[in-house]
Structures are given as C-alpha cells and as structure tokens.
Amino acid sequence: MNDSSSYTPPRIWSWNGANGGRFANINRPTAGPTHDRELPTGRHPLQLYSLATPNGVKVTVMLEELLALGHDGAEYDAWMIRIDEGDQFGSGFVAVNPNSKIPALLDRGGPAPVRVFESGAILLYLAEKFGAFLPLDTASRAECLSWLFWQMGSAPYLGGGFGHFYAYAPSKIEYAIDRYAMEVKRQLDVLDRRLADNTYLAGEDYTIADIAAWPWYGALVKGLLYDAGEFLQVQGYTHVVRWAELIAPRPAVQRGRMVNRARGEPSSQLHERHDASDFDTRTQDKLTAPR
C-alpha cells in the first residue's frame, strides 16, 4: 500500500465540512431543507426536477422513449436542479424528494399530485402508467425488475465508490481504488455474461432495465464516464460494448442525454425542456429557470 497518510478513526465521528473534495459543499450529515425556495411549474402534468447525471439521464431517456412511442401524456417540463449550488436543499425540492437527490418527479395529472423519487421508482412508475418498456408476462417481468434493481444496488459502487475515489477524491487512496475497481470489473463481467446470450438485459426486448443501466455501464464502456475506460480495460467486455453501441444511437437516448445537461459542448446541452421544439432551438437564455 502507498497511501499518503495513515488515519485512525476517532472514538466519536464529527463532521468536518471542509472534507469531501469536489463535493464537500453539497454533502452533510443531516436531512431537510436549508432554505425556502419554491419549485417552478410548467404546463404539463409531468414535472421533472433533475440534472443530467447518469441517474437523471435514466428518466429523461425514459420520457423521450415514451414520447417516441406516441404517448402524448408523457410530455413533460424538465427543470434543472444545480446540485453544486444546493438547489436540492430548497424547501420545494425536499417536499418532492425528502432525500434531496435528483431526479424527482411530480405527476399532477390526477386528482392530487403524486411525487416519485429514486430513479428506479420513477422508471417503474412511468412504465406502469403508460404500459411500456415493462414485460407483461410474469417471468419476463420478474427478469426485467431483477435487472432494474440490480442496477440500483450495483451502481453506487461504480459512482460513489469507484468514481469518487478514482476521479474526485482530493487524494488517491490505493486501497479504495483497488477495492472499487475490482467490484466494477466484477459487475461488468456479470453484465457481459448476461448479454452474451441476450440482446438486452431482460431478454430480446428493450426495457426499463436497459434504460436504467445504460447511463452508467453503457456510458462507462463508451468512454463517457470518469475517463476510466483504459484503466478498467472496458473494451474487453465485448458483449457490454455491443449492447452499449446498440442503444447509443436511439434518438430518444440522444435527446434524453441532452436534457438538464450543464457541461460539455453547448450543442449537447438543453438546460430545460418544455417542448419537443426546444431541441431545435437550444436557446439557453430562453431556457433559464426562475430562481
């Protein structure tokens, strides 16, 4: 081991707000709002409050896929939540998601608003609401949901584990990087073995399991996540690469990746989305949320 320092945990842990590296200003050991701020509301029943992280992309891809199938009821307003500025701790957002994480969805299409938080829950809610991307027969549905929940349980090791210590931590810790790199490679092997005999995760049909997993594992093998492809030798997972390349060109995936994006080439960003025509204009001055 070549860790730069030794550390002995104190008998009682206490929060040091200066710790945490790049994300020190958005992490804290308590829940609840830090300030009053109402959320903006658009004209569609579905109101999405999010950011184009992998978890946020899951939901915008799902909504764009539903619209591509002709489900007009899936029209939505997507409002950007700038987590680096603490928007997720505003009172309005906490009312929709008490966990203060993106994405969060508010469905105002019924007698009373329905809040849905956690990306997997949102995908399942939308799949059931519109009857799409979720198999109907018992065995196929179980397979789809198993892979959906596999992703929800596994991706934190890729994101908050490997991604944090490899890309964001203020100091590189050999033990942490080795531990999480090993786990991510194991997960890629799980996917590769499954996809060796199946076009998609749940079988031969594209489902919410793929929509959930692609923004993490598809982006990883395509070099869109943490710039870690060479380090993890991701091209060796040939079936995952095939699956990632199969999904990437879908127009709904390309549109979904743009929504609530605040980084990268300006042409890849759509800060807010209120209508399909917004993809053509991409006028960010016009698409600035009231704060």
C-alpha positions, 0 to 999 in steps of 0.5 A: 500500500502507498497511501499518503497518510495513515488515519485512525478513526476517532472514538466519536465521528464529527463532521468536518465540512471542509472534507469531501473534495469536489463535493464537500459543499453539497454533502452533510450529515443531516436531512431537510431543507436549508432554505425556502425556495419554491419549485417552478411549474410548467404546463404539463402534468409531468414535472421533472426536477433533475440534472443530467447525471447518469441517474437523471439521464435514466428518466429523461431517456425514459420520457423521450422513449415514451414520447417516441412511442406516441404517448402524448401524456408523457410530455413533460417540463424538465427543470434543472436542479444545480446540485453544486449550488444546493438547489436540492436543499430548497424547501420545494425540492425536499417536499418532492424528494425528502432525500434531496437527490435528483431526479424527482418527479411530480405527476399532477395529472390526477386528482392530487399530485403524486411525487416519485423519487429514486430513479428506479421508482420513477422508471417503474412508475412511468412504465406502469402508467403508460404500459411500456418498456415493462414485460407483461408476462410474469417471468419476463417481468420478474427478469426485467425488475431483477435487472432494474434493481440490480442496477440500483444496488450495483451502481453506487459502487461504480459512482460513489465508490469507484468514481469518487475515489478514482476521479474526485477524491482530493487524494488517491487512496490505493486501497479504495481504488483497488477495492472499487475497481475490482467490484466494477470489473466484477459487475461488468463481467456479470453484465457481459455474461448476461448479454452474451446470450441476450440482446438486452438485459431482460431478454430480446426486448428493450426495457426499463432495465436497459434504460436504467443501466445504460447511463452508467455501464453503457456510458462507462464502456463508451468512454463517457464516464470518469475517463476510466475506460483504459484503466478498467480495460472496458473494451474487453467486455465485448458483449457490454460494448455491443449492447452499449453501441446498440442503444447509443444511437436511439434518438430518444437516448440522444435527446434524453442525454441532452436534457438538464445537461450543464457541461460539455459542448453547448450543442449537447446541452438543453438546460430545460425542456418544455417542448419537443421544439426546444431541441431545435432551438437550444436557446439557453437564455430562453431556457433559464429557470426562475430562481 
